[in-house]
Amino acid sequence: MATIEIKDNALLVTVEGFDKILALRSSITVPLAHITGVTARPDISKVMYMPVESQFRGVHSPGNVLAGTLIMADGSGNVFCDVHDDTRAVAIDLHHDEFKRLILEVSERTPEQARDLILAAIGRPVGGSSVESEPKPDEPRVVPAGTSR
C-alpha cells in the first residue's frame, strides 16, 4: 500500500511497510503538471497478465500482489504498481515522467477520495465516474487467466 499527499506542486507517493522491499522503491515524486488523468478502481487485469516480452522488476503474483515496475517491451512507457487489493486502487496517468502510469493501492483514503484529491490539485473537476470506459492504447494486452502467454 501507499500514501499520497500533495506538497509543493507535486504528488508525493510513499510506499509503506514491506512493500518497499517488494516494489524495490520507497517513494515517488511527480510534478502535478505531469499528471494527465486519474481513475479510481481501474481494471488492473491489463497489467496483471502482461505480454511475455515485457519485463517486471519487483513481485508479481496474480491475484495476490503486484509491486514493482512493469517495463513495456514496445517502448510505450513504464508502469509502477503497488497493489494487493485492486478494489482499493487508483491509477494515475502521467506524461514527461519516468513512469507512464502509477497504479497504487491507497491507504487512509478511498480510491475516490484519492482521485478527487489529485484532480482538485491539478485543477480538474472532481467526482464523476470511477470506471474506465475503454482501455488505453498503450496498455498491455489482456491474457485471460488460465491461458498460457
C-alpha positions in Angstrom: 0.0 0.0 0.0 1.0 3.6 -0.4 0.1 7.0 1.0 -0.3 10.0 -1.3 -0.1 13.7 -0.5 0.1 17.0 -2.4 3.1 19.2 -1.4 4.9 22.0 -3.2 3.1 21.4 -6.6 4.0 17.7 -6.5 2.3 14.4 -5.8 4.3 12.5 -3.2 3.8 8.8 -3.1 5.2 6.9 -0.1 5.3 3.1 -0.3 4.5 1.6 3.0 5.9 -1.3 5.0 7.3 -4.4 3.4 6.0 -3.2 0.0 9.2 -1.0 -0.1 11.2 -4.2 -0.5 8.7 -5.9 -2.8 8.4 -2.9 -5.1 12.1 -2.0 -5.0 11.2 1.6 -4.3 10.2 3.6 -1.2 8.8 6.8 -2.8 7.9 8.6 -6.0 7.6 12.4 -6.5 5.7 13.6 -9.6 5.2 17.2 -10.5 1.4 18.0 -10.7 1.9 19.3 -14.3 2.9 15.8 -15.4 -0.5 14.3 -14.3 -2.9 13.8 -17.2 -5.6 11.7 -15.6 -6.7 9.7 -12.6 -9.0 6.7 -12.4 -10.4 5.2 -9.2 -10.7 1.4 -9.1 -9.1 0.7 -12.5 -9.2 -2.6 -14.2 -5.7 -3.9 -13.5 -6.1 -7.2 -15.3 -4.4 -5.3 -18.2 -1.2 -5.3 -16.2 -1.7 -8.5 -14.2 -1.4 -10.5 -17.4 1.4 -8.7 -19.1 2.8 -9.5 -22.5 5.5 -12.1 -22.4 8.1 -9.8 -24.0 7.6 -7.2 -21.2 9.7 -7.3 -18.0 8.6 -6.8 -14.4 11.0 -5.7 -11.7 9.5 -6.5 -8.3 7.0 -9.1 -7.1 4.2 -10.2 -9.4 1.7 -12.9 -8.1 -1.6 -12.6 -10.0 -4.5 -12.2 -7.6 -2.2 -11.6 -4.6 0.3 -8.8 -5.1 1.7 -6.6 -7.8 4.5 -4.5 -6.6 7.2 -3.0 -8.8 7.9 -1.6 -12.3 6.5 -3.1 -15.5 8.8 -2.3 -18.4 6.8 -2.4 -21.6 8.6 -4.2 -24.5 7.0 -1.9 -27.1 8.6 1.2 -25.5 5.2 2.7 -24.6 6.4 3.5 -21.1 6.9 2.1 -17.6 4.1 1.3 -15.2 4.7 1.4 -11.4 2.4 -0.8 -9.4 1.8 -1.4 -5.6 -1.4 -3.3 -5.3 -2.7 -6.1 -3.1 -6.4 -5.3 -3.3 -7.5 -3.8 -6.7 -10.8 -2.6 -5.2 -8.7 0.0 -3.3 -6.5 1.0 -6.2 -6.2 4.3 -8.1 -4.4 4.7 -11.5 -2.6 8.0 -12.2 -1.7 8.7 -15.8 1.5 10.7 -16.5 3.5 12.3 -19.3 7.1 13.6 -19.3 8.0 11.3 -16.4 9.9 8.1 -15.6 6.5 6.3 -15.5 3.6 6.4 -17.9 1.2 5.3 -15.2 1.1 4.6 -11.4 -1.3 2.0 -10.1 -1.5 2.2 -6.3 -3.5 0.7 -3.5 -4.1 3.8 -1.4 -4.3 3.8 2.4 -6.0 6.4 4.6 -8.4 7.2 1.7 -10.9 5.6 -0.6 -9.9 5.4 -4.2 -12.5 8.0 -5.0 -11.1 10.4 -2.3 -7.6 9.9 -3.6 -8.8 10.6 -7.2 -10.7 13.7 -6.1 -7.6 15.0 -4.1 -5.4 14.7 -7.2 -8.0 16.1 -9.6 -8.5 19.1 -7.4 -4.7 19.7 -7.1 -4.4 19.7 -10.9 -7.4 21.9 -11.4 -9.8 19.4 -12.9 -13.4 18.8 -11.9 -13.8 16.2 -9.1 -16.3 13.4 -8.7 -17.9 11.5 -11.6 -17.4 8.0 -12.8 -14.6 5.9 -11.5 -14.7 3.3 -14.2 -12.5 3.4 -17.3 -14.7 3.4 -20.4 -12.2 1.8 -22.7 -8.6 0.6 -22.5 -5.8 3.0 -23.3 -3.9 2.1 -26.5 -0.6 2.0 -24.7 -1.6 -0.6 -22.0 -0.6 -4.2 -22.3 -3.0 -6.7 -23.9 -5.1 -8.8 -21.7 -4.3 -12.6 -21.4 -7.2 -14.3 -19.7 -6.5 -16.3 -16.5 -5.7 -19.9 -17.1 -4.2 -19.5 -20.6 -0.6 -19.5 -21.5 1.2 -16.5 -22.7 
